[in-house]
């Protein structure tokens, strides 16, 4: 049962990430260490991508809002 729940949760998260643009995905992956398990600060991401920290912040906020809305919609559909 735990395995099934984990697989369902993983699918929900992947579906949520699929609504993001490539730029948003990259920043979320780097920020939360989703690929290499090493989260970076906004400043580190800005340096790596050669953009401003405030731009990283805006993109991260927009991406998290999109993810939140998908997860909220998914939760409503489950009930």
Backbone torsions as a table, in degrees:
resi	resn	phi	psi	omega
1	UNK	NA	-42.8	178.3
2	UNK	-61.0	-40.6	179.5
3	UNK	-61.3	-43.0	179.3
4	UNK	-64.0	-41.7	178.7
5	UNK	-64.5	-43.5	179.3
6	UNK	-62.9	-41.9	179.1
7	UNK	-65.2	-40.1	178.0
8	UNK	-64.5	-44.0	178.5
9	UNK	-63.2	-41.4	178.8
10	UNK	-62.6	-41.3	178.3
11	UNK	-63.1	-42.9	179.8
12	UNK	-61.8	-42.9	180.0
13	UNK	-66.4	-43.2	178.0
14	UNK	-62.3	-40.7	176.4
15	UNK	-60.8	-41.2	179.5
16	UNK	-64.4	-41.1	179.7
17	UNK	-68.0	-25.7	-178.7
18	UNK	-69.8	-13.6	177.7
19	UNK	-82.7	-8.2	-176.9
20	UNK	-84.9	152.3	171.7
21	UNK	-72.2	166.5	179.0
22	UNK	-58.7	-41.0	179.1
23	UNK	-61.9	-45.7	179.7
24	UNK	-64.3	-43.3	178.7
25	UNK	-59.2	-45.5	-178.3
26	UNK	-60.2	-45.2	-178.3
27	UNK	-67.0	-41.9	178.0
28	UNK	-64.8	-43.1	177.8
29	UNK	-59.4	-44.9	179.8
30	UNK	-69.4	-43.2	-175.1
31	UNK	-63.7	-39.7	-175.1
32	UNK	-108.1	7.5	176.1
33	UNK	61.6	37.4	-175.3
34	UNK	-69.7	-23.7	-178.1
35	UNK	-97.7	-50.0	-175.3
36	UNK	-110.5	6.8	178.6
37	UNK	62.9	24.1	177.4
38	UNK	-124.8	94.8	179.4
39	UNK	-69.2	142.2	179.3
40	UNK	-110.8	155.3	173.8
41	UNK	-76.6	164.8	176.5
42	UNK	-60.0	-38.0	179.7
43	UNK	-64.9	-41.8	178.5
44	UNK	-64.3	-40.4	178.4
45	UNK	-65.5	-43.2	179.6
46	UNK	-59.1	-44.5	179.0
47	UNK	-63.6	-45.7	-178.5
48	UNK	-62.1	-39.5	-176.6
49	UNK	-95.9	-1.4	179.5
50	UNK	58.3	46.6	174.5
51	UNK	-132.6	171.7	-178.1
52	UNK	-78.3	154.4	178.2
53	UNK	-62.5	-37.1	-179.8
54	UNK	-66.6	-31.9	177.0
55	UNK	-69.1	-40.6	175.1
56	UNK	-58.7	-44.4	-179.5
57	UNK	-60.6	-44.5	179.9
58	UNK	-64.1	-43.6	-179.8
59	UNK	-65.4	-42.7	178.9
60	UNK	-61.0	-45.3	-179.3
61	UNK	-62.0	-44.8	179.3
62	UNK	-61.7	-43.0	-179.1
63	UNK	-65.3	-43.5	179.9
64	UNK	-65.3	-34.4	176.8
65	UNK	-64.9	-44.0	178.4
66	UNK	-61.2	-45.1	179.8
67	UNK	-62.1	-44.8	179.2
68	UNK	-57.8	-44.8	-178.7
69	UNK	-65.2	-39.2	177.7
70	UNK	-65.5	-44.5	-179.5
71	UNK	-65.6	-37.9	178.2
72	UNK	-63.8	-43.2	179.7
73	UNK	-65.6	-41.7	179.6
74	UNK	-62.3	-41.8	-179.6
75	UNK	-63.1	-41.7	179.5
76	UNK	-63.5	-37.0	-178.6
77	UNK	-70.6	-24.9	-179.6
78	UNK	-74.6	-17.7	-177.0
79	UNK	-105.8	NA	NA
